[in-house]
Amino acid sequence: MPGSSVGPSTALTIEPFRPAVHLGPAAELLAARHQRDARLEPALGRRFTVLEECRALLEQAWEDGARGAVAVREGTVAGYLLARSGEGQRGRHCWTQSQDAAYSPAAGPAVLHRLYAASSADWLADGRLHHYVVAPSADLPLWLSLGFPHEQVHAILDVPTATPTEAPHGVRKAVPTDLEALEPLLGLINEAHAAPPVFAFTDQPMWDVLRSGHLELVNDPAVAYWVCEGRDGIDGFVVMPPVPDEEASILKPEGSVELLLAATAPHARGTGVGRRLTEWALADAGQRGHTVCVTDWRAANPFSSVFWPRRGFRPVAHRLHRILDPRLTGPDHVAGV
Ligand SMILES: CC(C)(COP(=O)(O)OP(=O)(O)OC[C@H]1O[C@@H](n2cnc3c(N)ncnc32)[C@H](O)[C@@H]1OP(=O)(O)O)[C@@H](O)C(=O)NCCC(=O)NCCS
């Protein structure tokens, strides 16, 4: 990462992120960002408006391998951008989590533009063509302008307080012996993701873990695994685990419940199965003391992108995924004349 000025007309310089120097100022920017976001969406909670919480989050990010740069103007950190390197199922990539980027309101989002310009050249040189960013909704315009399209929507909902006391007809908790009847439904989410227009890459291991994964969820007493029985078997399921305290994050407030999985058999879709399951699962979560529910879905999924907002989920962040043209690393690409 060069320590040089990024443009002759500005005093903004880009420097490598050094935790000893930059953790404190970066935590301040992050806390200010979350104050903005919690004002826009109170269900996110105020935990990460606290400087020490943000500092701990960034220390953890550094420990987890997040590396990057800061933008400095007149001796003050005006923004930072970190990313974690990885490969495999997600391609050879750099991944910026929600806490890995923030800018000072005075400097504005253009600072992230500069930081991305400075960092992404190194990512490309390292053959990292896949760039992922989890951006708060308020910062979406900046990332979209940098060529990042939507991949995943992260959303939140206040769990209803007025709760029905009885599960709707056919809705009950799953038991391990339901796995046989559930089998035809287990791959429906993968199918929806692999199909057009989502076109998510799904490899064999993602299919291999389905049965064992669902059995684990059914057997976990902390997880609310609801099924809806139809005339000829199970028509749908909704799975809601609590968010463990150690997994609470900027997008998953402490004490929240997560709507993790849901699917309805194709023959039963559009008949209210998913709605009844979701309403009851949320009512049950309320009875267990949860006040907030989080979920996420593929932006291009024609089912979930309609269904979850209709259930009241409000987007708070988007995971964006930019794929650079592979020819950029080949001999035919001319970087300048
Ligand atoms: C998303 C899914 C669970 C919805 O379940 P469902 O049982 O068909 O939903 P319902 O019959 O209860 O429909 C409830 C509402 O959504 C609407 N709806 C459902 N699917 C819809 C679609 N594809 N397009 C538009 N509206 C739709 C219904 O008209 C109904 O409207 P309302 O909100 O006014 O009440 C189901 O489509 C599904 O299994 N999809 C494939 C797997 C998947 O993508 N799961 C989500 C992973 S995040």
The ligand as a Tripos MOL2 file, in Angstrom:
@<TRIPOS>MOLECULE
LIG
   48    50     1     0     0
SMALL
NO_CHARGES

@<TRIPOS>ATOM
      1 C1        -40.3500  -17.5780    0.0770 C.3       1 LIG1
      2 C2        -41.3400  -18.7250    0.2880 C.3       1 LIG1
      3 C3        -40.9060  -19.4680    1.5690 C.3       1 LIG1
      4 C4        -42.7430  -18.1140    0.4860 C.3       1 LIG1
      5 O1        -43.5650  -19.1170    0.9600 O.3       1 LIG1
      6 P1        -45.0980  -19.3130    0.5080 P.3       1 LIG1
      7 O2        -45.6470  -20.3730    1.3900 O.co2     1 LIG1
      8 O3        -45.2150  -19.4920   -0.9540 O.co2     1 LIG1
      9 O4        -45.7000  -17.8930    0.8780 O.3       1 LIG1
     10 P2        -47.2430  -17.5690    1.1480 P.3       1 LIG1
     11 O5        -48.1050  -18.4940    0.3550 O.co2     1 LIG1
     12 O6        -47.4700  -17.5340    2.6140 O.co2     1 LIG1
     13 O7        -47.3450  -16.1330    0.5690 O.3       1 LIG1
     14 C5        -47.4280  -15.0710    1.4360 C.3       1 LIG1
     15 C6        -47.4220  -13.7950    0.6620 C.3       1 LIG1
     16 O8        -46.3360  -13.6830   -0.2270 O.3       1 LIG1
     17 C7        -46.8310  -13.5810   -1.5560 C.3       1 LIG1
     18 N1        -45.9390  -14.3350   -2.3810 N.ar      1 LIG1
     19 C8        -45.3940  -15.5320   -2.1460 C.ar      1 LIG1
     20 N2        -44.5680  -15.8710   -3.1420 N.ar      1 LIG1
     21 C9        -44.5960  -14.8200   -4.0140 C.ar      1 LIG1
     22 C10       -43.9530  -14.5400   -5.2440 C.ar      1 LIG1
     23 N3        -43.1250  -15.4290   -5.8040 N.pl3     1 LIG1
     24 N4        -44.2030  -13.3660   -5.8500 N.ar      1 LIG1
     25 C11       -45.0530  -12.4760   -5.3000 C.ar      1 LIG1
     26 N5        -45.6880  -12.7000   -4.1400 N.ar      1 LIG1
     27 C12       -45.4590  -13.8430   -3.5210 C.ar      1 LIG1
     28 C13       -48.1960  -14.1330   -1.5050 C.3       1 LIG1
     29 O9        -48.9900  -13.6560   -2.5290 O.3       1 LIG1
     30 C14       -48.6410  -13.6330   -0.1640 C.3       1 LIG1
     31 O10       -48.9520  -12.2790   -0.2330 O.3       1 LIG1
     32 P3        -49.2330  -11.3690    1.0570 P.3       1 LIG1
     33 O11       -47.9040  -10.9020    1.5380 O.co2     1 LIG1
     34 O12       -50.0410  -10.2490    0.5250 O.co2     1 LIG1
     35 O13       -49.9120  -12.2080    2.0900 O.co2     1 LIG1
     36 C15       -41.4150  -19.6930   -0.9300 C.3       1 LIG1
     37 O14       -41.6410  -18.9420   -2.0960 O.3       1 LIG1
     38 C16       -40.1960  -20.5550   -1.1510 C.2       1 LIG1
     39 O15       -40.0580  -21.6150   -0.5700 O.2       1 LIG1
     40 N6        -39.2720  -20.1220   -2.0520 N.am      1 LIG1
     41 C17       -38.1110  -20.9350   -2.4230 C.3       1 LIG1
     42 C18       -37.1000  -21.0500   -1.3040 C.3       1 LIG1
     43 C19       -36.6200  -19.7080   -0.8750 C.2       1 LIG1
     44 O16       -36.2360  -18.8890   -1.6850 O.2       1 LIG1
     45 N7        -36.6480  -19.4860    0.4620 N.am      1 LIG1
     46 C20       -36.2590  -18.2280    1.0360 C.3       1 LIG1
     47 C21       -34.8190  -18.2690    1.3420 C.3       1 LIG1
     48 S1        -34.2710  -16.7630    2.0810 S.3       1 LIG1
@<TRIPOS>BOND
     1     1     2 1
     2     2     3 1
     3     2     4 1
     4     2    36 1
     5     4     5 1
     6     5     6 1
     7     6     7 2
     8     6     8 1
     9     6     9 1
    10     9    10 1
    11    10    11 2
    12    10    12 1
    13    10    13 1
    14    13    14 1
    15    14    15 1
    16    15    16 1
    17    15    30 1
    18    16    17 1
    19    17    18 1
    20    17    28 1
    21    18    19 ar
    22    18    27 ar
    23    19    20 ar
    24    20    21 ar
    25    21    22 ar
    26    21    27 ar
    27    22    23 1
    28    22    24 ar
    29    24    25 ar
    30    25    26 ar
    31    26    27 ar
    32    28    29 1
    33    28    30 1
    34    30    31 1
    35    31    32 1
    36    32    33 2
    37    32    34 1
    38    32    35 1
    39    36    37 1
    40    36    38 1
    41    38    39 2
    42    38    40 1
    43    40    41 1
    44    41    42 1
    45    42    43 1
    46    43    44 2
    47    43    45 1
    48    45    46 1
    49    46    47 1
    50    47    48 1
@<TRIPOS>SUBSTRUCTURE
     1 LIG1         1 GROUP 0 **** ****
